[in-house]
């Protein structure tokens, strides 16, 4: 990697002390949180490349006036396996593109620049979140590493959480934190409003996904013993299901009307073959089920019940 390319890998995080004043401990805590979250952002981006490598940021220089950290990233490996991890992941890449770690760092820098540029835009946080995911995925897929990153995935939930942690640190410093891509570039203000919204939206998405996984609908045909019929519309009929009570909505209007008009006499304890819809869903932390009678197929006399169950078991 030439000196000019290496020079362009540097970037800065700047903390301006706000005029309104912030407690020293809070300001220092905010700076610490931002820098720790920056490491989370770096490793969220490269995490899909190889889980055995990690990115470490080094302070190149501190500037007077504002508290400005001039930083540069480096690739290391967990448990001292740097060379083996990188060689295993990027077999043959050195001969084609040169230093593989350099390529990772160039791509990482471009992704980080994109995050803070998008953050500086005056769009809502949901749009920012989607744009960050799209932009970083594009950068990674179009990089010189692309041929060797066919299995790469972007863990956007991990990345969003890291960005949220960074924004929380920004909030503690009084909303005067900036990002500079190079010494010559303009400062980009980092927006602390991302602190709760991105992480909160991810939590909502996870809950919706969990509910979606648990929510399913099955249609079954089986025989049940009626416990309590009802002539009231929108009231549930009660059945016995192997010793458990089961309350069911009645959607078979033809059968319901026959019962209302006394064409079908029911007093309880009748055996009915039913086409039933069973909906399973999450409510709070509990799995619930709702039952709906789609069709009462036939009434099974007690003398035929054993034969019906026997033939059903054989089928």
Residue, then its C-alpha position, 0 to 999 in steps of 0.5 A: x500500500x503506497x504512502x498516499x493511500x495509507x494517509x487517506x485511511x486516517x480520520x477524526x472524531x472531534x468533540x466540541x465543548x458546548x457553550x451551555x456546559x456539560x459536567x466533566x465526568x459526563x463529557x469524558x464518559x460520552x467521549x469514552x462511549x463514542x470511542x468504544x462504539x466506534x470499535x463496535x461499528x468497525x467490527x460489525x462491518x468486518x464481522x462477516x468477513x472472518x469472525x477471528x479478526x478484529x479492528x483496533x483504532x489507534x490515536x495518531x494525534x490529539x489536537x488542541x482547542x477542540x478535543x480531536x482524536x485523529x485515528x487510524x484502524x488496524x487489523x488484528x486477530x483474536x487469540x494471536x491468529x492474525x496471519x492464519x485467519x487472514x490467509x485462510x479467508x483470503x487465500x490467493x488474494x495477496x498475489x492478485x490485489x496486494x496486501x489483503x489487510x490493506x484492502x479490508x481497511x480501505x473498504x472499512x474506511x469507505x463504509x465508515x465515511x458513508x455512515x457519517x455522511x448519511x447520518x448528516x442528511x436531513x432525513x428521518x432515522x428509518x430512512x437513514x437506517x435503510x440507506x446505511x445498510x444499502x450503502x455499506x452492502x454496495x461498498x463491500x460487494x463492489x470492493x476489490x475483495x468482492x470475488x473473495x467475499x461471496x459468503x459475506x453478510x452484513x450483520x445490520x442489527x449489530x451495526x445499528x446497535x453500534x451506531x446507536x451506542x455511538x449516538x448515546x455517547x454523542x448525547x452525553x457530550x452535548x451534541x457537539x461531536x463531528x466526523x472528518x474523513x480526512x484533514x482537508x474534508x469538512x466536519x460532519x455533525x453526528x446526530x444523537x437522535x439516532x441513539x434510541x430510534x435505530x435500536x428501538x426500531x430494531x427491537x420492534x422489528x425483532x418482536x414483529x419477526x418473532x410474532x410472525x414466526x409463531x403466528x400460523x394457521x392450520x385447518x384440521x378435521x376431527x371429532x369433538x364433543x360439544x359441551x355448550x351450544x349457544x344461540x347468541x351470535x358472536x358467542x363461542x361454542x364450548x367443546x371437549x378436546x381430550x379433557x380440555x375445554x375449547x371455545x370456538x367461534x362459529x362461522x358455519x352459518x348454515x348449521x347455526x341457523x338450523x340450530x336456531x330454527x330447531x332443525x338441529x337439536x343440541x343439548x350438549x354431549x353430542x359428537x360432531x365431526x368438524x372442519x376447524x381453523x386453529x390460529x397460533x400466535x404470541x401474546x406477550x410472552x405466552x403462546x395462544x390459540x384461537x379456534x374457529x368452526x368453518x364447517x360442521x360436517x356431520x353428527x356422529x351417533x354414539x354407537x358409531x363413534x368407536x368405528x369412526x375413531x378406529x377408521x380414523x386411526x387406521x388412515 
